[in-house]
Amino acid sequence: MEQTKLSPLQVRKFTTLFAHFDTNGDGVLTEADFRQQAQRIQQSFGWSSDEKRTRWLFEGRSELFQRLASGADKDRDGTVTLAEFLRYFERQLLAYRAAGVASPWLVSSCRDLIELIDQDGSRAISVNEYGRLLSAMGSDADPEATFARLDRNHDGKLTLDELIELSLEFMTSEDPEAPGNFFFCGKV
């Protein structure tokens, strides 16, 4: 793999995230991986295929892959390798450090996540909703223990601001125990 400006911890975190996105385990990300992930989420939450939320989920996962591929798939072969994925997030991290604020894409992604999995209408993510998401991501992490780590103010929910903070911490933190490192996959 070519040299990166990411730290070893960041490489480990992004590699773990890549593995969770690579639903068929073939070492590259394709739109099919993101559609498979959408199917897992649909099944985890028990949504029927004709629900508006399900259609929005599949469209959103397809858009997410297209955004990723447009920035990461440098050889334009329709796949994103781990090396391309790492370079993409290296650029995202550099852009964040230069701007000092979360990108509109990150904020939008966090907002979409809440809208997608908020089953109780709280406009936040509860421990049960988070547990279903972890399961759909293929994580074997303990959802209650992980959620307790993420929920810094112990109010039983993760709001949009908290999701943005956790996402940025995932990208930037050099502390292996930082809560944000556990948000996406339940473990580093």
N, C-alpha and C positions, 0 to 999 in steps of 0.2 A: 504494500500500500504506500502511496506517495506521502511525503512529509506533510503534516498538518500543523496549524497554529493552535489547535485545540489541545487542552491539557489531557493527560491520561484519564482523569476522571470524566471529563467531558466526552472523550471518545467512548468510554465505557457506557455512559448514560445514553448517548445517541445510538450506540450499537445495540443496546438493550431495546430501545424504542424501535429501531429498524427491525429487529427480530420479531417484535410484536406486530408490526405492520406486515411483515412477510408471512402471511397466513399459510402459504403452501410450502414454506421452507426451502425455496429454490435459490435463495441468495440474491434475488433481485425483486424490486417492487414494481408491480404492474397495476393497472386499473382493476384487474381481476382480484388482486389481493384486497383492495379497498372495498370492492363489492362483497367479497367474502366476509370482511369485517362488518359491513353493514348488515349482512344476513345474521351474523352472530348477535349483533345488537338487537335486531328485530326479534330474534328468538328469545334472547335474554329478558326483554321487556314484554314479550308476549303480544306483540303487535301483529295484526293481520296485514296481509300484503296489499290490501286496498285502502288502508288508512292513509290519511294525508301525511301524518308524521312519518310513515314508512317511505312514502314517495320522496318526501323532503330529505330523509336520511340517505337514500340511495343517490339522489341528485347531489347532496352535499359531499358525500364520500367521493363521488366521481369528480366534482369540482376540486376537492382537496388534492386528489392525485394529479389532476391537470395543472394546478398551481405549482405543486411540487415538481412535476416533470418539466414545466416550462422554465423553472429556475435551476433544476439539478441535472436533467438529462442532457448533458453536453454533447454526447455523440448522437443524439436524436434517434435512438433505436427503440423508443417506446418503453424503456425500462429505466429504473434508477438503481444503480449498484450501491453497495455500502460506501465505497469511496466517493461517489457522487453525492450521496446523502450527507456524508460528513463535510464535504466541501460546501454544500448548500448551507448547512447550519453554521459553519464557520463564517460564511458571508453574512448570515443573519445576525450572528453575534457581533461582528464588526459594525454592522449598521446600527444595532442597538446601542453599542458603546459610543458611536459617533453622535447619534441623535439624543441619547439619554432618556428616551421614552419608548414605551411599547409600540410596535408597529400597528397600524390600523388592521392589518391582517390578523395579528395575534389577538387583539381586542375582539375582532369579529369572530374569530374561531372560539374564543372563550364564551362569548355571548351565545353563539350557535350551540355549543355544548350544553349550556344550561337549558336553552329552549328545547333541545332534543330530549334530554333525559329527566327533566323536572316533571315528575309524575304527580306531585301533590300541589302544584301551582304556587309554590313558595318563591319562585324566581331565584332559587338557589338549589344546590345539590345536597341532599341528605345522605346519611351513611348507607341507607338501603339502596338509593339510586347509584351511589358511587360503587357499592359492591356489585351491582348488576353490570355496571360499565367495566369494572375489572374483570369480571367473569367473561364478558364478551370480548375483551382484549386478550383472553387466553392466559391471564395472570393467575397464579396460584397463591398470591399474597393474601394475608388475612385482611379483609376489608375493614373490619372494626378497628384493628390496631393501626392500620395505615391511615384511616380517616382521623383517628384521634391525634395522630402526628400532624396531619395537614390542618386540622381545625384549631389554629393557634388561640383563638379567643374562646374556644369551648362552648360555642352557642349551638352546636349541632347542625351547622349548615356551612356550605362554601358559597360565598357570593361572587359576583362578577369581579369585584376588586380583588378578592382573595385568589380567584383562579388566575388572574393576570399576574399577581405577585408570585404565585407558585410556579407558573410557567416561566417567568423571567428568572426565578431562582434556579429552576431546572437547567436553563441555558447557561447561567453565569456562575453559579456557586462552585467553589473549590472545597467546600466542607462536605465530606461524604455523608454526613448525618443531617444535612439541611432538608427540611420537610419537602421542599419543591422537587428534590431528586426522586421522590417516591410517588409523585402525583400521577404520572402517566401510566406506569406499569406496576405500581405498588412496591417496587424494589429497584435497586440500582443494578 
